[in-house]
Amino acid sequence: MLHAVCQWLENTPVAQWISESSYGFPSIETVHVLALTTVVGTILIVDMRLLNFASTDRAVRALSAEVLPYTWGAFLIAAVSGGLLFTSKATEYIDNLPFRLKMLALALAGLNMVVFHYFTYRKVANWDTGAGPPLGARIAGALSLSLWACVIICGRWIGFTTH
């Protein structure tokens, strides 16, 4: 069933244009990489604060409020452009180990964010400024950095394992 859906995606006019055009795939990939760079860069800013390595003079809530709109906007662009890239080689990507690992790391990064916001960030008023974030926040920041590094590494790895 999954392979049939992937085959259908590849046969859509948009996917065929992306894979057959000399500029379709590279243009969309450029947008994807730039958007992902913005996502990871803004997440890095918050994670470094959670780890108490940078921006220690800034409140976590203020810093998050400042950068997260850029994170979400860039994430939307990265998701749409990544989805378009996927359609062009869906049957190849779905069985590709680096692609699967990238999607797993992305899902785990999302889960890490949900757990952080549900458990640790709910009490941010207690540690927003001062001595430093609690252990849960530091663990979430370290996990986030590690998982996003995996997303980047696997994304680059995909390019070396597809035709």
N, C-alpha and C positions, 0 to 999 in steps of 0.2 A: 504494500500500500504506500509506504513512504517513498519508495523508489518511483512509483507511478506518479505521485505528486511532484517529485523532483523532475521527472521527465516532462510532465505537463508544464512546469515552470520554465524549463529550458526552451520549450516550443512557443512561448508567448512572444509576440512581436518585440516587446521591450528587451527581453533576454537575448533574442536573436540579434537585435541591433547592438547590444552591449558586446556580445562575443564576436560579431562579424565586422563591426566598425573599427577602423584603425585608431580612433580616438575615444571611443565610448568607454572601454574598460579603463584605460590609463587616466582619463579625466575623472571618472567616478572614484577610482582608487586614490587619486590625489586628494579629492574632497574628503574621503574616508580617513586617510592618514592625518590630514590637518585637523579634522574634527576630533579624532582619537587623541591627538597630541594635546588639544585643548582640554579634553576630558581628563586625561591623566595628569596634566599639569595643574589643573585646578584641584583635583583630588590630592595631589602631592602637597599642595599648600596647606590643606586642612589636615592631612595625615601628619605632616611635619609638626603642626601645632599640637595635635593629639599626642605625639611622641615627645613633646616639649623640647624640640630641637630648633624651632624657628617661630617667629612671631609671638614670642612668649609675653610680650607687652600688650597683646591684643586679646580681647575676650573671644572665646571660641564661638559664641553665638554671633557676634558681630562679623567675625572673619567668615564664618559659614554663610551668613546672609549675603555677604558681599560677593563671594565666588560661586556659590552653588547655582545661581541662575545661569551663569555661563556654562557650568558643568552640564546642567540638564539640557540647555539649548544645543550644546555641542554633541551631547549623547544622542539626542533625537536625530541630528544630522548624520552622525556615525551609524546609527541603527538603520536609517533609511538607505544610506549609501552602501552599507554592508549588505543589506537585504538585496539591493539591486545587483551587487557583485555576485552574491550567492546564486541568483536566478540564472546567471550566464553559464554556470558550471555546477548546477545543483547536484546532479548525479555523481559528479566527481568529488565534490566537497563533502557530501553526506557520508562517504566512506573513508574520508581522509582523516588520519589520526591527529595531525596537528589542528585541523579544523575542529574536531570533536573536543580536543583538549582546550582549545581557545573558548569554545562555548561553555565547557565545564567551568573554567576559571572565571568567565564572565558571570555565570550563574552563582558561583560561590562568592564572588565579589558583591553581587546583589544581596545575597543572603546575609553576608557579613554586615552590610549596611543596614538591613532590616533589623537584625539582632541588636546592633549598636543603637539604633534609634529607639527600639522598643525597650531595651533594658538600661543602657548607660546614659543616653542623651536625655532621657526623661528627667534625670536629676542634674542636668547641666547647671542649673542655678547654684548648686552647691559647690561646683568646681570650675565655673566659667572663667574666673580669674584667680590668681593666687599661686600657690605652691606648685601646682601642676595637675594635670588630669589623672583620674584614678587608673588603676591597673586595667580595668575593662576597656577604657578608652585607648590606652596605649596598645593593648593587644589588638583592638579593632584597627588602629592605625597601621600597625605592623603587618597584620593580615592583609589589609587593603593594599598596601604597597607591594607586598609579595604577589598577590593575586593579579594586580594590574601589570606587574612585570611579566607574569606568565602569559597574560593576554597579548602583550606586545611580542614576546619571544615566539609564541605559537603563531601569531599573525605573520611574522616574518618567515617562520618555518613553512607555512602553507605555500608561500611563493616558490620554495625550493622543492616541493613535492608534487606540484601539479604541472600539467602540460599546457 
